[in-house]
Amino acid sequence: MLMPDASSEVIAGTAAQILGDSSFASAAKQLAVTISGYGGAAKAVAVLETLG
């Protein structure tokens, strides 16, 4: 997790790590499938808002 005061170098390094690791893309695709099962983005947001 990035800290709020992370330097631009740390942010760039983290972004490069995420973009270079296929497991992040795979997880994002699975999350997209899960969210689409909620009836679209608006419905997903409504469900997520009930969790907080």
SEGUKE-790327 format. One record per residue: x, z, y of N, C-alpha, C in turn. Coordinates in steps of 0.1 Angstrom, whole numbers, padded with zeros to 4 digits, always signed. Atoms other than C-alpha are relative to their C-alpha. Example, Ala and Ser with C-alpha at 12.3 -4.5 7.8 and 13.67 -1.06 7.14 Angstrom:
<sebas>
+0009+0000-0012+0123+0078-0045+0009+0000+0012 -0009+0000-0011+0137+0071-0011-0008+0008+0011 
</sebas>
This chain:
<sebas>
+0008+0000-0012+0000+0000+0000+0009+0000+0012 -0008+0000-0013+0013-0008+0035-0005+0011+0009 +0003-0010-0010+0015+0019+0060-0004-0006+0013 +0004+0005-0012-0001+0014+0094+0012-0004+0009 -0012+0003-0008+0034+0014+0110+0010-0009-0007 -0009+0009+0008+0049-0011+0085+0006-0010+0010 -0007+0010-0008+0075-0034+0101-0005-0014-0005 +0003+0014+0004+0070-0072+0101+0007-0004-0012 -0008+0003+0012+0097-0074+0075-0007+0005-0013 +0006-0006+0012+0079-0051+0051-0013-0008-0002 +0012+0008+0002+0046-0070+0057+0003-0014-0006 -0004+0013+0005+0063-0103+0051+0004+0001-0014 -0004-0002+0013+0079-0090+0020-0011+0002-0010 +0011-0003+0009+0047-0077+0006-0009-0013-0001 +0007+0013+0001+0029-0110+0014+0006-0009-0009 -0008+0009+0009+0056-0129-0004-0002+0004-0014 +0001-0005+0014+0053-0107-0034-0014-0003-0005 +0014+0003+0004+0015-0111-0035-0002-0015-0003 +0001+0015+0002+0017-0149-0031+0008-0005-0011 -0008+0005+0011+0044-0152-0057-0003+0005-0014 +0004-0007+0013+0027-0131-0084-0013-0005-0004 +0013+0006+0005+0000-0150-0104-0010+0011-0004 +0010-0010+0004-0015-0117-0115-0010+0004+0012 +0008-0002-0012-0028-0112-0079-0011-0010+0001 +0010+0011+0000-0045-0146-0080-0010+0002-0011 +0009-0002+0011-0060-0138-0114-0010+0011+0003 +0008-0011-0004-0073-0105-0102-0010-0003+0011 +0009+0005-0011-0088-0121-0071-0011-0009-0006 +0010+0009+0006-0106-0147-0092-0010+0008-0008 +0009-0009+0008-0120-0120-0115-0010+0008+0010 +0008-0007-0009-0132-0101-0085-0011-0009+0006 +0010+0010-0005-0149-0132-0071-0011-0002-0010 +0011+0002+0011-0168-0137-0104-0009+0012+0000 +0008-0013+0000-0179-0100-0103-0009+0000+0012 +0008-0001-0012-0190-0102-0067-0011-0011+0000 +0011+0010+0001-0209-0135-0073-0012+0004-0008 +0011-0005+0008-0229-0117-0099-0009+0010+0007 +0009-0009-0008-0243-0094-0072-0010-0008+0009 +0009+0008-0007-0262-0123-0057+0005-0005+0013 -0006+0006-0012-0238-0135-0031+0007+0011+0009 -0007-0009-0008-0217-0119-0004-0008+0010+0007 +0009-0010-0007-0245-0103+0015-0005+0011-0009 +0005-0010+0009-0259-0086-0015+0012+0009-0005 -0012-0008+0004-0223-0075-0026+0003+0011+0011 -0003-0009-0011-0218-0059+0009-0011+0011+0000 +0011-0010+0001-0252-0041+0006+0003+0010-0011 -0003-0009+0011-0242-0027-0028+0012+0009+0004 -0012-0008-0004-0207-0016-0015-0003+0010+0010 +0003-0010-0011-0222+0001+0015-0007+0012-0006 +0006-0012+0006-0242+0024-0008+0010+0009-0007 -0010-0008+0007-0210+0036-0024+0007+0010+0010 -0008-0007-0009-0195+0050+0008-0008+0012+0006 
</sebas>
